[in-house]
Amino acid sequence: MTPIPNLNIVPFVSVDHMMKLVVKIGIETVLTDLAAYIEEDIKRWESFDKTPRIAAHSVDGVIELMPASDGSLYAFKYVNGHPKNTREGRQTVTAFGLLADVGTGYPTLLSEMTILTALRTAATSAVVAKYLAPKGADCMAVIGNGAQSEFQAIAFKALLGVKKLRLYDVDHAATEKCMRNLAGLGFDLVPCTTIEDAVQGAAIVTTATADKQNATILTDNMVGAGIHINAIGGDCPGKTELHRDILLRSDIFVEYTPQTRIEGEIQQLPKNHRVTELWQVMTGQAEGRKSARQITLFDSVGFAIEDFSALRYVRDQLQRTRLYQELDLLADPDDPRDLFGMIQRSTANLAVA
Ligand SMILES: NC(=O)c1ccc[n+]([C@@H]2O[C@H](COP(=O)([O-])OP(=O)(O)OC[C@H]3O[C@@H](n4cnc5c(N)ncnc54)[C@H](O)[C@@H]3O)[C@@H](O)[C@H]2O)c1
């Protein structure tokens, strides 16, 4: 579907429009529909051009470019990760991205992706948990109650029916914020004072902490048989959340192995340690959860196809919602070869005016 007939005008979804889109459609519906787009694209994994993201590391963080194409559409996301930012009143993660038509090379959508990344990360986590979490799981521990946390909670409620949340953050103010934001949304919320307490009785443990180091958020003794770990915070070289022993006891599922070996929890393991890619599970070529006592681990780092799907989803909402601005992004001379003449004519027009 091409929502905008004039190819030279590029629709732009601002932060304001993205918020209105979420409110208009409803966040649970957005997350459910987004999860369906992501699942559909992951299932056609082999039709995508894939590459690990291109990362520029610095002392304080990372800036990354994430491209993907299915031969018909091309997408990329610009995203950063700077854990110290929140101390200065800024986001840890911000992003924007673009969708383009492979046939012409013309951009067809430019969008904010800070909110969209939180939505797509949560939708991915939840759709993956459909394949890996124990049947009937209704209680989740959320360790790290920052920007991603509410999105994760709502996605797990929408897709799996998880209603009991056990919340922990090293900064109690973050847990209070999370409790406030989720109040009245149908959750049974329990604030916890330690991680040991938070994981009690949880069938799913989500770790979403931000720290630029090899942290040990979960130690081996905290992880009982049969749980599903949704580890989203370890997503950079030298930035992990789980003790290595947990990895050795788990069946590990990843998005795109070449990227996760560099960035995920498995950077702690030998390069030949066995992992299963999600597309194999989603297409029935590999098993997800096999037994009630198995520990499954989604070693999430975030992959470009999830952003491709998210941009595709937003594009498909434009005609219905009209929540975008028209950007004069592409030069459009009457004669395509007369780019210079277009400037001359514009200066002549300016002189007249
Ligand atoms: N896998 C993905 O696709 C993906 C996508 C987006 C973000 N992320 C990552 O998820 C993490 C969370 O992102 P965010 O935007 O919510 O960050 P944020 O800075 O808003 O929140 C992180 C929270 O973790 C808490 N924290 C830090 N150390 C902790 C510890 N030892 N124990 C408990 N809590 C601790 C902080 O107090 C903070 O509240 C980041 O590391 C980010 O890079 C991953």
PDBQT file of the ligand as one rigid body, heavy atoms in Angstrom, charges set to zero:
ROOT
HETATM    1  N1  LIG A 401      17.052  -5.724  23.290  1.00  0.00    +0.000 N 
HETATM    2  C1  LIG A 401      16.493  -4.684  22.731  1.00  0.00    +0.000 C 
HETATM    3  O1  LIG A 401      15.932  -4.767  21.651  1.00  0.00    +0.000 OA
HETATM    4  C2  LIG A 401      16.502  -3.372  23.476  1.00  0.00    +0.000 A 
HETATM    5  C3  LIG A 401      15.684  -2.313  23.043  1.00  0.00    +0.000 A 
HETATM    6  C4  LIG A 401      15.653  -1.150  23.795  1.00  0.00    +0.000 A 
HETATM    7  C5  LIG A 401      16.459  -1.028  24.919  1.00  0.00    +0.000 A 
HETATM    8  N2  LIG A 401      17.268  -2.060  25.276  1.00  0.00    +0.000 N 
HETATM    9  C6  LIG A 401      18.114  -1.982  26.470  1.00  0.00    +0.000 C 
HETATM   10  O2  LIG A 401      17.270  -2.166  27.590  1.00  0.00    +0.000 OA
HETATM   11  C7  LIG A 401      17.832  -1.510  28.726  1.00  0.00    +0.000 C 
HETATM   12  C8  LIG A 401      16.778  -0.681  29.405  1.00  0.00    +0.000 C 
HETATM   13  O3  LIG A 401      16.442   0.408  28.550  1.00  0.00    +0.000 OA
HETATM   14  P1  LIG A 401      15.601   1.637  29.124  1.00  0.00    +0.000 P 
HETATM   15  O4  LIG A 401      15.343   2.520  27.958  1.00  0.00    +0.000 OA
HETATM   16  O5  LIG A 401      14.472   1.127  29.930  1.00  0.00    +0.000 OA
HETATM   17  O6  LIG A 401      16.707   2.291  30.081  1.00  0.00    +0.000 OA
HETATM   18  P2  LIG A 401      16.440   3.246  31.339  1.00  0.00    +0.000 P 
HETATM   19  O7  LIG A 401      17.745   3.898  31.600  1.00  0.00    +0.000 OA
HETATM   20  O8  LIG A 401      15.254   4.092  31.115  1.00  0.00    +0.000 OA
HETATM   21  O9  LIG A 401      16.080   2.228  32.526  1.00  0.00    +0.000 OA
HETATM   22  C9  LIG A 401      17.006   1.319  33.033  1.00  0.00    +0.000 C 
HETATM   23  C10 LIG A 401      16.671   1.068  34.491  1.00  0.00    +0.000 C 
HETATM   24  O10 LIG A 401      17.562   0.061  34.992  1.00  0.00    +0.000 OA
HETATM   25  C11 LIG A 401      17.823   0.372  36.353  1.00  0.00    +0.000 C 
HETATM   26  N3  LIG A 401      19.022  -0.340  36.777  1.00  0.00    +0.000 N 
HETATM   27  C12 LIG A 401      20.316  -0.100  36.445  1.00  0.00    +0.000 A 
HETATM   28  N4  LIG A 401      21.114  -0.991  37.075  1.00  0.00    +0.000 NA
HETATM   29  C13 LIG A 401      20.298  -1.808  37.790  1.00  0.00    +0.000 A 
HETATM   30  C14 LIG A 401      20.529  -2.932  38.640  1.00  0.00    +0.000 A 
HETATM   31  N5  LIG A 401      21.754  -3.365  38.886  1.00  0.00    +0.000 N 
HETATM   32  N6  LIG A 401      19.454  -3.537  39.191  1.00  0.00    +0.000 NA
HETATM   33  C15 LIG A 401      18.188  -3.095  38.952  1.00  0.00    +0.000 A 
HETATM   34  N7  LIG A 401      17.915  -2.031  38.171  1.00  0.00    +0.000 NA
HETATM   35  C16 LIG A 401      18.961  -1.401  37.594  1.00  0.00    +0.000 A 
HETATM   36  C17 LIG A 401      17.969   1.895  36.351  1.00  0.00    +0.000 C 
HETATM   37  O11 LIG A 401      17.808   2.441  37.636  1.00  0.00    +0.000 OA
HETATM   38  C18 LIG A 401      16.851   2.299  35.391  1.00  0.00    +0.000 C 
HETATM   39  O12 LIG A 401      15.641   2.581  36.064  1.00  0.00    +0.000 OA
HETATM   40  C19 LIG A 401      19.016  -0.708  28.199  1.00  0.00    +0.000 C 
HETATM   41  O13 LIG A 401      20.207  -1.397  28.514  1.00  0.00    +0.000 OA
HETATM   42  C20 LIG A 401      18.798  -0.648  26.705  1.00  0.00    +0.000 C 
HETATM   43  O14 LIG A 401      20.007  -0.545  26.002  1.00  0.00    +0.000 OA
HETATM   44  C21 LIG A 401      17.299  -3.227  24.582  1.00  0.00    +0.000 A 
ENDROOT
TORSDOF 0
